[in-house]
Amino acid sequence: MSQGECALVLEGGGFRGIFTAGALDVMQEHGIYGFTSLWGVSAGAINATSFKSRQIGRSMRIILAFRDDRRFMSLWSWAKTGDIAGAEFMYDEVQNRIDPCDNETFNKNPLRMYAVATNTMFGTPAYLPCKHFPEDVVKVRASASLPMVSNRVEVDGHLYLDGGTADSIPFAVALGLEGSPKVPDHTPAERAVVVLTRERGYVKTNKTEQMYLRSHRYDGYPYYTDALASRADRYNACREQLFELEEQGRVLILEPPRPVEVGNTGADGQKLLELYLQGRTAAEQKLEQLQEFAG
């Protein structure tokens, strides 16, 4: 395969994103950077940041160091700030001072990065280009702001929440598949590497989204509530399409080898470390294929 025609797509999943961190660290250690676009959803957008800034180990360090810090992810933060993931702590203190993003490298890297968020007025996905840090970190925050336990995040006059509601695994837009949204300045890739944070046999139910709907918090946004109500069906159909593309040779999938015991907000250090190592192993086992796909 020729280089320069491959997208990298990163699913979200809160603390499950440490699996993705492990896979990306292996890619970087082996110089696998030949992607033309980078798409991150929620925790995937956070991981994408450290990949674009080429900081091996940063995502893993942050998760393990602050997994039980109430400023990072906690009900205390939710009660105090309205965000279960402490926005000021995560996107300012950690991002800029404690374990800072290499903004200079991020900004010089020509790789096009998109943080996927959900427009709460229309219930549709938004693919927010992250071109320059620290200004664009608000787009990553928008992508990773979970419904009900987060404040909506304003970007360019629009209000957003977690991208997983509208497009959990944005391979279709990355590949320019028929019926997918068109993104300005994006040339569809011929193939994609997709990192999932659920095992292959996983089937999503609508239990979490039904909880959001029963809260009536979003009753004034009917298109958004429709998106919440249909998320599980769309997610499962999306995965079926993804596996079909894998059979056709258009995508390469990295995924956990067994059911994941880490939740969106799980903070068990041993389980997190094990999941990170699973991500590393998944990438190492497909190293030749990754090099072939992305160069």
N, C-alpha and C positions, 0 to 999 in steps of 0.2 A: 504494500500500500504506500502511496505517496504521502509525504508529510503535509501539514497545513490544512487539513480538511476534517478535523475532529473536534467535537465539543466535549466538555466535561460537565456532567450534570450531577448535582449533589442534593439528595433528599434531606429533609429536616428530621426532627424527632427529639429535640431537647438534649438531654444527657446521652441519648443513644448516638448523638453525633460524634462521640469519641471513637466509634468504629470508623467513621469517615476520616477522622484525624489520623488514625493509624495507617489507613490506606494511602492517604495523601503524603504522609511522611516518607513512606517507602518510595512512592513515585518521585519525590524530590531528591531523595538520597541517590536515586539512579538517574537523575537528570531528565525525567520524563515531563517535558514542558511543552511539547508540540501541539498544544490546543489552540484553536482559533477563537473559542468563546467559552465562558465559564458561567454556569447557572447555579445559583444557590438558593434554597428555600429554607427560611427560618434558621435552624442550627447549621444548615448547609451553607447559608450566606455567611455566617460567622466563620466557618471553616474555609470558605472561599477567600475570605480576606487574608488569612495567613498564607494561603497558597499563592495568591497574587503578589504578596509582599515577600514571598520566598523565605519564610521563617519556620524552619523545620522544628517540630516539637512544641511550638507555641500554643496551639489549640489544646493539646494534651496537658501542658503545664497549667494552663488557666483553669481547665475543668477540675483537675485533681487538686490544685492549690486552694480553690475557692468553693469546692463542692458542698461544704457544710458551713460556709460563711453566710450569715443571714442577709447581708447586703447584696449577695450575688443572686440567690434564688431561694425565696422563702415566703411563707405566709406573713411573716413580720414585714417584709418589704411590701407585700401587697396591701396590708393594712395601713402602712405608713405612707406609701407613694401612689397606690393604685396600680402598680406594676409588680407582678410576682417575681419577675427578673428585674432587679434594681437598675433602672436605666442610667442614672448618673454614675453609679459605681461601675457598671459593666462598660458603658460606652464613653466614659470620660476617665475615671480613675484608673481602671485596668488598661483601657485602650491607649491612653496617652501617657501614663506615668508608671504604673506598677509593672506591667509587662507590655511596653508600648509597641504598637504596630510600626513597622519600618515604612513610614509614609513616603519617604523619598523613593524607595524601591517600588512600592505600590504604584506611585504616580508615573514612574518611568516605564513600568512594564506595559507593553502594548496590548496584552491580553484583555479582550473585552469581557468585563464582568457584569452580570445582571443579578440583582437581588429581587426575588419574586415576592410580591405582596398582594393582598386582596383589597380592592377598592370597596369600602363598606357601603357606599351609596349605590353602586351598581352590581356588586357581587361578582365582579370580573377580575381576572388576574392582571397585574401590572408588572412589567419587566423593567425595573428601575436601573438604569445604567450607573455603575459605580466607577467614576472616572478619576476622582480626585479626593484624597483623604487629607485632613480629617472631615471636610465638609460633607462628604457623601455617606458618612457613617450612619446618619439618620435613616438612610434607606435600608441599611442592614437591620437597624432597630425595628423599622416598620415591618420588615419581613418576618422578624422573630417575635412579634408581640402577640401572644396567645389570646384568643377570644375570652371574654368574661373576666380574666385575671390580669388584663393589661389595658392601659389607656390607648385609645386610637392615636396614631402618629401622623402628623401632617407633613406632607411633602409636596411642594409646589401647589399648594391650595387644595389638595385632595387628602382625605383621611383614609388610613390604611390599617389593617391588622395582618396577622399571620398569613403568609402566602400559601400554606398548605390547604386552606379552605378552597381556593380556586384552582390551584395547579400544584399538586404535591410533588410531581416528578416531571419537570418541564422538558422532557426529551422531544416532544412533538414540535414545540416552537423552535427548539435548537436545531432540529433537522428540517424544519419547514414542511412538515407533513400537511397533507390536504386537510383543510378545515381549521388549522391552527392559526392563532393570531400572527399578524405581521409586525415585526419589531423594527423600528427605524434604524438604519445603518447596520443591520445584521444580515449577513449573507449565510443562508442555511448551510450547515455542515453536511457532509456525506455520511458520517458515522459519529457515534458518540460512546464515550465511557460513562456509565451510569453507576453511581455508588448509592446503594439502598441501605436503610438502617433497620429493615425487617427481613426475616428469613424468607426463603422462596415460598413456603407453604402458607404464609400469613394471609388471612382474609379479614378485612376491616369490617367492624360493625358500626352502627351509628350511635352507640351508647354515649360517647362523649358529646357529640353534637346535639343529641336530644337533651342533654343536661344544659347546654348553652341555650337551646330554644325554650326550655321550661323556665329559665331565669327571666324571660321576657325583656331582657336588656336591649335586644335589637329589634323589637317589634316595630319601631318606626322606620326600619330599613328592610322592606319586604324582599328585595332582590338578594340582599345579604343572607336573610334567613332561608331563602330558597337554596342558596349555595350551601349553607350549613346542612340543610335537610337532605340534600342529594350527594353530599361529599363521599360517603362510604361507597355508594354504587359507582360513582365516577372514579374513585380511587382504585377499586377492584378492577374495573374495566381498563383503566390506564395500565395497570400491571400486566393484564392479559395481553394488551397490545405490545407492551415492552418485551415480553417473552417471545412473542411472534417475531419481532424485529431481531431479537437475539438469534433465533433460528435462521433468519435470512442473512446473518452476518453483518448487520448494520450497527448493532450495539454490542458492547462488552460490559457485562454486569459484574460488579463486586457486591457481595451480600454476606450477612452473617450466616454461619454454617448451621445454626440451630436457633430455636426460639430465644429472643433477647429478654433477659431478666431485668434490664435497666429501663425505667420509665422516663417520661419527659422530665420529671423532676427528681429522679432517683439519685441518691448521694452515697451509696455504698462504695467505698474506695476500692475494695477488692474486685467487685463486679465491674466497676468502671475500667480498672486496669486490665482485667481479662478481656473486656470488649475491645479495648484499644489494641491489644495483642492479636485478637481475632482479625481486626482490620488490617494489621500489618501482614498477617499470614495470608489473608485473601489476596492482597496485592502481590506478595512474593510468589504465590502459587501461579499467578497469571502474568508474571513479569514479562515473559517473552511476547505474549499477546498485547500487553499494554505498550511495549516498545514498538510493536508492529502497528498498532492502531494510531499512536500519537507521536512516535519518534522520540 
